[in-house]
Amino acid sequence: MNALFNLSKIHSSIARKIGYGYGVAISLGFTGTIAGLLVADYFQGQGVFQLLDAQIQSQILDRFKVSSLRFSTVHLHLAAVVSDPDKFGDERQSFYEVLQRTEAATLELEQFVESDPVWLARDVASMQRLIQNYRTQRQAHRAQVETILIQVDQVWLAPATLAEKRNVLNQIQQELLALNQSAPYLVLEQIDQELQNLVEQAQAQELLAEKDMENAQGLEKLLIVVSALGSVAIAGVIAFRTTQSIVRPIKQVRITADNIIRNQNFDLTIALENDDDLAELAQSFNQLIQWVKEYTQELKQTLNDLKQAQAQLIQTEKMSSLGQLVAGVSHEINNPIGFISGNLSYLNDYFNKFIYIQQLYQKNFPNPPAEIVDAIAAIELEFLQEDCSRMIRSMESGAERIHSIILSLRNFARLDESGMKPADIHEGLNSALMLLEPSLKAHPDRSAITINTHYENLPKVDCYPGHLNQVFMSLLTNAIDAITEVQSNLRPTQSSQNLAIATRADDNKPQYQGHINITTKMPDSKWVEVEIADNGCGISLDKQSRIFDPFFTTKPVGRGSGLGLSISYQIVTDLHNGQLNFDSTPGHGSRFVVRLPLGMAYCSR
């Protein structure tokens, strides 16, 4: 035993100490527990078999008693409907069904008695005599009932008047009722009473079997507890000896570790003279200290990064103030535009009246003086009429365009709204598309981008409309930038070999049409989905895992802050309790899906 706990051994001695000590403890505990379980299982098994026999006996006797009682009263049911052929036929059918169930219950009880059960309400001979007696009396009672059934059939087949038949049937009814005084029926009643006594005795035996079962379970628990306590006691002694041989050098490690934590001096190390497992533990602990030192430096760097992120969030708040300013300016512009739009309708009406008067004048005075003819030719009257109409239509179109832009700005610039409110998702998407319309048009280095919308009929969603519009604007802007990058790569090289996009040559220029598909739908009754997909350059696989990280961007320096998708992710997930998912194939495009819950009252912040 002393050799077992000798700490001067090589490094594997600690493993031996722990292995030997706890191996013995576990073996003793396992052996004692298994022995207790085997002994307890034996007694419990006996109790289980006895309880099962008692329960089966009680159930069989109860079924036999119920079927016997039903058979004893079946002639009374026949007597009640003897004058009604239809009901009498149903009761006759029921009579034979009850007879079959009674025979099945009798056979079941007979087989149980012959199986030599542990529990039996009476001895086997008495039970067999009871079964035989019951079969004899049941057969006699059956013969009496069937004789009367034949008489009923003969009555209905006889060529007699209905009144005569009813007189005979009344007599038959009295015969059926008189069976209550017949010898077989009286014996059957005695058997029914005897069966009731047997059922009560079987139930008492079942309770006794349950008591024996509980005693067996209690014995099993006692044996298990005793064996477990013995095993714990032995394991405790061995564990104490093993612990004492290991705890001394561990104290040295703990003291040094406390000193490192107290003084925050990560340059300290732990040195042990022993060449065993604890020396390796000290070496691992020294490595851990070095890692903590490195991680502390990294945390400091992360803190600096978070401060930079805070500055960026402050900038976002400034953008929110800018949204309020845009809303105010839009309101101020909307007043004169309304005045211009209202007067243009009157101007168009007045001009049409002037044209009408001029046409009437030409019709009634086809030959005006030469001075008027010269003046008409000088001012080019027909040209003026056409050009004025075009000018009025152009001004109306421009006013409508300004009104649409103002409406989009007002819908989009709602970042100052602090509470949630029901909003139309389609309205926010259309506002973002209206503001991005100049970016969608053709440029010298890029063709126009096609917008394909597939809107389902959606209910209003409880949300923060301004913040949600910011998400749509960010996703659409990224899609436009991805398509622009594809076309800018195609333009200087006149080749699409470095992109996985199918193009074809026309006039020595690759034909590529950028498009953005916007789809809204309700996948179920609880969610609304907004899908924005493009056929741009896509996102490389090594960057997809970091796409929502703050300050991470795939755009060139100066074109992206790396906050758009990060802030969008926070708006969707944190502010709206939704989901922002994406999948992207490099060279084929990206697809972002915004999932918003319909009921958001509980998420209001």
C-alpha positions in Angstrom: 0.0 0.0 0.0 2.9 2.4 0.8 4.4 1.7 -2.6 1.1 2.6 -4.2 1.2 6.1 -2.8 4.9 6.8 -3.3 5.2 10.2 -5.0 8.8 9.7 -6.1 7.7 7.4 -8.9 7.6 8.4 -12.5 4.8 10.5 -13.9 2.4 7.6 -14.4 2.2 6.9 -10.7 -0.7 9.4 -10.2 -2.7 7.6 -12.8 -2.0 4.3 -11.0 -3.1 5.8 -7.6 -6.4 7.1 -9.0 -6.9 4.0 -11.1 -6.2 1.4 -8.4 -8.1 3.3 -5.6 -11.2 4.1 -7.5 -11.1 0.9 -9.4 -11.3 -1.1 -6.2 -14.1 1.2 -4.9 -16.1 1.0 -8.1 -15.6 -2.8 -8.3 -16.8 -3.3 -4.7 -19.7 -0.9 -5.3 -20.7 -2.6 -8.5 -20.4 -6.1 -7.0 -22.4 -5.2 -3.9 -25.1 -3.4 -5.9 -25.5 -6.3 -8.4 -25.8 -8.8 -5.6 -28.4 -6.7 -3.9 -30.3 -6.3 -7.2 -30.3 -10.0 -7.9 -31.6 -10.9 -4.5 -34.2 -8.2 -4.6 -35.2 -9.1 -8.1 -35.9 -12.6 -7.1 -38.4 -11.6 -4.4 -39.9 -8.9 -6.5 -40.3 -11.4 -9.4 -42.3 -13.7 -7.1 -44.5 -10.8 -6.1 -45.0 -9.8 -9.7 -46.2 -13.2 -10.7 -48.6 -13.4 -7.8 -50.0 -9.9 -8.4 -50.4 -10.8 -12.1 -52.4 -14.0 -11.3 -54.6 -12.1 -8.8 -55.4 -9.4 -11.3 -56.1 -11.9 -14.1 -58.4 -13.9 -11.8 -60.3 -10.8 -10.7 -60.8 -9.7 -14.3 -61.9 -13.2 -15.6 -64.4 -13.7 -12.7 -65.8 -10.2 -13.2 -66.4 -10.8 -17.0 -67.9 -14.3 -16.2 -70.3 -12.7 -13.7 -71.4 -9.9 -16.0 -72.1 -12.4 -18.9 -74.0 -14.8 -16.6 -76.2 -12.0 -15.3 -77.0 -10.9 -18.8 -77.9 -14.4 -19.9 -80.2 -14.9 -16.8 -82.3 -11.9 -17.8 -82.5 -12.3 -21.5 -85.9 -14.1 -21.4 -87.3 -11.0 -19.7 -86.2 -8.8 -22.7 -87.9 -11.3 -25.0 -91.1 -11.2 -23.0 -91.2 -7.4 -23.2 -91.3 -7.3 -27.0 -93.0 -10.6 -27.9 -95.9 -8.7 -29.7 -93.5 -6.7 -31.9 -91.9 -8.9 -34.6 -89.1 -6.5 -35.4 -88.0 -5.9 -31.9 -88.5 -9.5 -31.0 -86.2 -10.5 -33.9 -83.5 -8.0 -32.5 -83.8 -9.5 -29.0 -83.6 -13.0 -30.4 -80.3 -12.1 -32.1 -79.1 -10.5 -28.9 -80.0 -13.8 -27.0 -77.6 -15.8 -29.2 -74.9 -13.1 -28.9 -75.1 -13.2 -25.1 -75.0 -17.0 -25.3 -71.8 -16.9 -27.3 -70.2 -14.4 -24.9 -71.2 -16.5 -21.9 -69.6 -19.6 -23.4 -66.4 -17.6 -24.2 -66.3 -16.3 -20.6 -66.9 -19.9 -19.3 -64.1 -21.3 -21.4 -61.7 -18.5 -20.3 -62.4 -19.2 -16.6 -61.9 -23.0 -17.2 -58.6 -22.5 -18.9 -57.4 -20.2 -16.1 -58.3 -22.7 -13.5 -56.5 -25.5 -15.4 -53.3 -23.3 -15.7 -52.5 -23.8 -11.9 -52.4 -20.1 -10.9 -50.8 -18.9 -7.7 -54.0 -17.2 -6.5 -57.4 -18.9 -6.8 -60.6 -17.9 -5.0 -61.4 -21.6 -4.4 -59.7 -24.9 -4.8 -59.5 -26.3 -8.4 -62.1 -29.0 -7.8 -64.7 -26.6 -6.4 -64.1 -24.2 -9.3 -64.5 -27.0 -11.9 -67.8 -28.2 -10.3 -69.1 -24.7 -10.4 -68.2 -24.4 -14.1 -69.8 -27.7 -14.9 -73.0 -26.9 -12.9 -73.3 -23.6 -14.6 -73.0 -25.1 -18.1 -75.7 -27.7 -17.2 -78.2 -25.1 -15.9 -77.4 -22.7 -18.7 -78.1 -25.4 -21.3 -81.4 -26.2 -19.6 -82.5 -22.6 -19.5 -81.4 -22.2 -23.1 -83.6 -25.2 -24.1 -86.6 -23.6 -22.3 -86.1 -20.3 -24.1 -85.6 -21.8 -27.5 -88.8 -23.9 -27.1 -90.8 -20.7 -26.5 -89.1 -19.1 -29.5 -90.3 -21.9 -31.7 -93.9 -21.3 -30.4 -93.6 -17.6 -31.3 -92.6 -18.5 -34.8 -95.5 -20.9 -35.2 -97.9 -18.2 -34.0 -96.8 -15.7 -36.6 -96.9 -18.4 -39.3 -100.4 -19.7 -38.4 -103.4 -18.6 -40.5 -105.2 -16.8 -37.7 -106.5 -13.3 -37.1 -104.4 -10.7 -35.5 -106.5 -10.7 -32.4 -106.1 -14.5 -32.0 -102.4 -14.2 -32.5 -102.1 -11.5 -29.9 -104.1 -13.7 -27.4 -101.6 -16.6 -28.0 -98.6 -14.2 -27.7 -99.9 -12.9 -24.4 -100.0 -16.5 -23.1 -96.4 -17.0 -24.4 -95.4 -13.8 -22.7 -96.7 -15.2 -19.4 -94.7 -18.4 -20.1 -91.5 -16.4 -20.5 -92.1 -14.5 -17.3 -92.8 -17.8 -15.6 -89.3 -18.9 -16.3 -88.2 -16.9 -13.3 -89.6 -19.7 -11.2 -88.1 -22.5 -13.2 -85.4 -24.7 -11.6 -82.6 -23.8 -14.0 -83.2 -20.1 -13.5 -83.2 -20.4 -9.7 -79.9 -22.4 -9.8 -78.4 -19.8 -12.1 -79.4 -17.1 -9.6 -77.6 -19.0 -6.9 -74.5 -19.4 -9.2 -74.6 -15.6 -9.8 -74.6 -14.9 -6.1 -71.7 -17.4 -5.7 -69.9 -15.6 -8.5 -70.3 -12.3 -6.7 -68.7 -13.9 -3.6 -65.8 -15.2 -5.7 -65.2 -11.8 -7.3 -65.0 -10.2 -3.9 -62.6 -12.9 -2.7 -60.5 -12.4 -5.8 -60.3 -8.7 -5.2 -59.2 -9.3 -1.7 -56.5 -11.7 -3.0 -55.5 -8.9 -5.4 -55.0 -6.4 -2.6 -53.0 -9.0 -0.7 -50.8 -9.6 -3.7 -50.2 -5.8 -4.1 -49.2 -5.7 -0.4 -46.7 -8.5 -1.0 -45.4 -6.6 -4.1 -44.9 -3.5 -2.0 -43.0 -5.5 0.6 -40.7 -6.9 -2.1 -40.0 -3.5 -3.5 -39.2 -2.2 -0.1 -36.8 -5.1 0.5 -35.2 -4.3 -2.9 -34.6 -0.7 -2.0 -33.2 -1.7 1.4 -30.7 -4.0 -0.2 -29.7 -1.5 -2.8 -29.2 1.3 -0.1 -27.2 -1.0 2.2 -24.9 -2.1 -0.7 -24.5 1.5 -1.9 -23.7 2.8 1.5 -21.1 0.1 2.0 -19.5 0.9 -1.3 -19.5 4.6 -0.6 -17.8 4.0 2.8 -15.0 1.9 1.2 -14.6 4.4 -1.7 -14.4 7.2 0.8 -11.5 5.6 2.6 -9.6 4.8 -0.5 -10.3 8.3 -2.0 -9.1 10.0 1.2 -5.7 8.1 1.0 -5.4 8.9 -2.7 -6.3 12.6 -2.2 -3.7 13.0 0.5 -0.9 11.8 -1.7 -1.9 14.3 -4.5 -3.2 17.4 -2.6 0.2 18.6 -1.3 1.8 19.5 -4.7 -1.6 20.9 -5.9 -1.6 23.4 -3.0 1.7 24.8 -4.3 0.0 25.2 -7.7 -3.0 26.9 -6.1 -0.8 29.4 -4.1 1.1 30.5 -7.2 -2.2 30.8 -9.2 -3.7 33.0 -6.4 -0.7 35.2 -6.4 -1.0 35.6 -10.2 -4.7 36.5 -9.9 -4.2 38.9 -7.0 -1.3 40.8 -8.5 -2.5 40.6 -12.1 1.1 39.6 -13.0 0.9 37.2 -15.9 4.7 36.9 -16.1 4.8 34.6 -13.1 5.2 30.9 -13.7 4.7 27.7 -11.7 7.7 25.4 -11.1 7.6 21.9 -9.6 10.6 19.7 -8.9 8.7 16.5 -9.4 8.7 14.8 -12.8 5.2 13.5 -12.8 1.7 14.4 -13.9 1.6 17.4 -11.7 4.7 18.8 -13.4 2.9 18.4 -16.7 -0.1 20.1 -15.1 2.1 23.0 -14.0 3.5 23.3 -17.6 0.0 23.4 -19.0 -1.0 26.0 -16.5 1.9 28.1 -17.5 0.8 27.9 -21.1 -2.7 28.9 -20.0 -1.3 32.0 -18.3 0.4 32.9 -21.5 -2.8 32.5 -23.4 -4.7 34.6 -20.9 -2.1 37.3 -21.3 -2.5 37.2 -25.1 -6.3 37.2 -24.8 -6.2 40.2 -22.5 -4.4 42.1 -25.1 -6.9 41.1 -27.7 -9.8 42.2 -25.4 -8.2 45.6 -25.2 -8.0 45.8 -28.9 -11.7 44.7 -29.1 -12.6 47.5 -26.6 -11.0 50.0 -29.0 -13.0 48.5 -31.8 -16.2 48.8 -29.9 -15.5 52.5 -29.2 -15.1 53.0 -32.9 -18.5 51.2 -33.4 -20.0 53.5 -30.9 -18.9 56.4 -32.9 -20.4 54.9 -36.0 -23.7 54.4 -34.1 -23.6 58.1 -33.2 -23.3 58.8 -36.9 -26.4 56.7 -37.4 -28.3 58.9 -35.0 -27.2 61.8 -37.0 -28.7 60.2 -40.0 -31.9 59.9 -38.1 -31.9 63.6 -37.5 -31.3 64.1 -41.1 -34.4 62.1 -41.8 -36.4 64.5 -39.7 -35.0 67.4 -41.7 -35.9 65.7 -45.0 -39.4 65.2 -43.7 -39.7 68.9 -42.9 -38.3 70.1 -46.2 -40.6 67.7 -48.1 -43.5 69.3 -46.3 -42.4 72.8 -47.3 -42.0 71.8 -50.9 -45.3 70.0 -51.0 -47.3 73.3 -50.5 -46.1 75.2 -53.6 -46.2 72.0 -55.6 -49.9 71.6 -54.6 -50.5 75.2 -55.7 -48.8 74.6 -59.1 -50.6 71.3 -59.6 -54.0 72.9 -58.8 -53.5 75.9 -61.2 -52.2 73.7 -64.0 -55.7 72.1 -64.4 -57.3 75.6 -64.7 -54.6 76.7 -67.1 -55.2 73.7 -69.3 -58.9 74.4 -69.2 -58.4 78.1 -70.1 -56.1 77.2 -73.0 -58.5 74.8 -74.4 -61.2 77.5 -74.3 -58.9 79.9 -76.2 -58.3 77.3 -78.8 -62.0 76.7 -79.1 -62.7 80.4 -79.7 -59.9 80.6 -82.2 -61.3 77.7 -84.1 -64.8 79.3 -84.1 -63.3 82.5 -85.4 -61.6 80.7 -88.3 -64.8 78.9 -89.1 -67.0 82.0 -89.3 -64.3 84.4 -90.7 -62.3 82.3 -93.2 -60.9 85.4 -94.9 -59.4 87.6 -92.2 -57.6 90.9 -93.1 -54.0 90.6 -94.4 -52.6 92.1 -91.2 -54.1 89.2 -89.1 -52.8 86.6 -91.6 -49.3 88.1 -91.4 -49.4 88.1 -87.6 -50.6 84.4 -87.5 -47.7 83.5 -89.8 -45.2 85.5 -87.8 -46.1 83.8 -84.5 -46.6 80.3 -86.0 -50.0 79.9 -84.4 -50.3 76.1 -85.1 -46.9 75.5 -83.6 -47.8 77.6 -80.5 -51.0 75.6 -80.0 -49.1 72.3 -80.1 -46.2 73.5 -78.1 -48.4 75.0 -75.3 -50.2 71.7 -75.0 -47.0 69.8 -74.7 -45.7 72.4 -72.2 -48.8 72.0 -70.0 -48.5 68.2 -70.1 -44.8 68.4 -69.3 -45.5 70.7 -66.3 -48.2 68.3 -65.1 -45.9 65.3 -65.4 -43.1 67.2 -63.6 -45.5 68.2 -60.8 -46.7 64.6 -60.4 -43.0 63.4 -60.4 -42.1 66.0 -57.7 -45.2 64.9 -55.7 -44.2 61.2 -55.9 -40.7 62.0 -54.8 -42.0 64.0 -51.9 -44.3 61.2 -50.9 -41.5 58.7 -51.1 -39.3 61.0 -48.9 -42.0 61.4 -46.3 -42.6 57.6 -46.2 -38.9 56.8 -46.1 -37.8 59.5 -43.6 -39.7 58.1 -40.6 -36.7 57.3 -38.4 -38.0 59.6 -35.7 -41.0 57.4 -34.9 -40.3 55.7 -31.5 -43.2 53.4 -31.4 -44.4 50.4 -33.4 -47.3 50.9 -35.7 -49.1 48.9 -38.4 -47.4 49.6 -41.8 -47.7 48.5 -45.4 -44.5 46.6 -46.4 -45.2 47.3 -50.0 -45.3 51.0 -49.3 -41.9 51.0 -47.8 -40.4 48.9 -50.7 -42.0 51.3 -53.3 -40.6 54.3 -51.4 -37.1 52.9 -51.4 -37.4 52.0 -55.2 -38.6 55.6 -55.9 -35.6 57.1 -54.2 -33.2 54.7 -55.9 -34.7 55.2 -59.3 -31.8 57.4 -60.5 -29.4 54.5 -59.6 -31.5 52.0 -61.5 -31.4 54.0 -64.8 -28.7 53.4 -67.4 -25.3 55.0 -66.9 -22.5 55.4 -69.3 -20.7 52.4 -67.7 -23.8 50.3 -66.9 -27.1 49.4 -68.5 -30.4 49.9 -66.8 -31.3 47.5 -64.0 -34.7 45.8 -64.2 -36.9 45.5 -61.1 -39.3 42.6 -61.0 -41.9 42.7 -58.2 -44.0 39.8 -57.1 -46.3 41.1 -54.3 -48.8 39.0 -52.5 -51.7 40.5 -50.7 -50.2 41.1 -47.3 -51.8 42.5 -44.1 -50.2 45.4 -42.3 -47.3 44.4 -40.1 -46.5 45.9 -36.6 -43.1 47.4 -37.0 -40.9 50.5 -36.9 -41.5 51.8 -40.5 -38.5 54.1 -40.7 -36.0 51.5 -39.5 -37.5 48.9 -41.8 -37.2 51.2 -44.8 -33.6 51.6 -43.9 -33.2 47.8 -44.1 -34.8 47.8 -47.6 -32.7 50.7 -48.8 -29.5 48.9 -47.6 -30.4 45.6 -49.3 -31.4 47.2 -52.5 -28.3 49.4 -52.6 -26.1 46.4 -52.1 -27.9 44.6 -54.9 -27.4 47.6 -57.2 -23.7 47.7 -56.3 -23.3 44.0 -56.9 -24.8 44.3 -60.4 -22.7 47.4 -61.1 -19.5 45.5 -60.2 -20.4 42.8 -62.7 -20.9 45.3 -65.5 -17.8 47.3 -64.6 -15.7 44.1 -64.7 -17.2 43.2 -68.1 -16.7 46.6 -69.7 -12.9 47.0 -69.7 -12.1 43.4 -70.5 -14.9 42.8 -73.0 -15.0 39.3 -71.6 -17.0 37.4 -69.1 -14.6 34.5 -68.6 -13.8 35.6 -65.0 -17.5 35.6 -64.0 -19.8 32.6 -63.8 -22.5 34.5 -65.7 -23.9 33.4 -69.0 -23.4 36.2 -71.6 -23.3 36.4 -75.4 -21.5 38.6 -77.7 -23.2 41.3 -79.7 -21.2 44.0 -81.5 -18.1 42.8 -79.6 -19.8 43.6 -76.3 -21.0 41.2 -73.6 -24.7 41.2 -73.2 -25.6 41.2 -69.5 -28.9 42.4 -68.1 -28.9 43.1 -64.4 -32.2 42.5 -62.6 -33.5 42.5 -59.0 -36.4 40.4 -58.0 -38.5 41.5 -55.0 -41.0 39.0 -53.7 -43.3 39.3 -50.7 -45.4 36.4 -49.3 -46.9 34.8 -46.2 -45.4 31.3 -45.8 -47.8 30.7 -42.9 -50.2 32.6 -40.7 -47.5 33.9 -38.4 -44.8 35.3 -40.7 -44.3 37.7 -43.6 -41.3 37.3 -45.9 -39.6 39.9 -48.1 -37.1 38.4 -50.5 -34.7 40.6 -52.5 -32.6 38.6 -55.0 -30.1 39.9 -57.6 -27.9 38.4 -60.3 -24.9 40.4 -59.3 -21.4 39.2 -58.5 -22.4 37.3 -55.3 -20.4 36.9 -52.1 -17.3 34.7 -51.9 -17.6 31.7 -49.6 -14.8 32.8 -47.3 -16.6 36.1 -46.6 -20.2 34.8 -46.1 -19.6 33.9 -42.5 -18.7 37.5 -41.6 -21.2 39.3 -43.8 -23.2 40.6 -40.7 -20.1 41.6 -38.7 -19.7 45.3 -37.9 -17.2 47.2 -40.2 -16.9 44.2 -42.5 -17.5 45.1 -46.1 -16.8 43.5 -49.5 -16.8 46.9 -51.3 -13.6 48.9 -52.1 -12.2 51.4 -49.6 -14.3 54.5 -49.5 -17.5 53.0 -50.9 -18.7 51.1 -47.9 -18.6 51.6 -44.1 -19.4 48.0 -43.2 -22.3 49.0 -41.1 -25.2 48.6 -43.5 -25.9 44.9 -43.2 -24.8 44.8 -39.5 -27.3 47.5 -38.6 -30.0 45.9 -40.8 -29.4 42.6 -39.0 -29.9 44.3 -35.6 -33.0 46.1 -36.8 -34.6 42.9 -38.1 -33.6 40.5 -35.3 -33.3 42.7 -32.2 -35.8 45.4 -32.9 -38.5 43.3 -34.7 -37.7 39.8 -33.3 -37.5 38.6 -36.9 -34.9 36.8 -39.1 -32.5 38.0 -41.8 -31.2 35.1 -43.8 -29.2 34.9 -47.1 -27.7 32.6 -49.5 -25.2 33.6 -52.2 -23.4 31.9 -55.1 -20.3 33.7 -56.3 -20.7 34.8 -59.8 -24.5 34.2 -59.9 -26.0 36.6 -57.3 -27.3 36.8 -53.8 -30.7 36.4 -52.1 -31.6 38.0 -48.8 -34.8 37.1 -47.0 -36.4 39.3 -44.3 -38.8 37.4 -42.1 -41.1 39.5 -39.8 -43.7 38.2 -37.3 -47.2 39.5 -37.9 -48.0 40.0 -34.2 -45.3 42.3 -32.7 -47.1 44.0 -29.8 -45.1 42.1 -27.2 -41.8 43.0 -28.8 -42.3 46.8 -28.5 -39.3 48.4 -26.9 
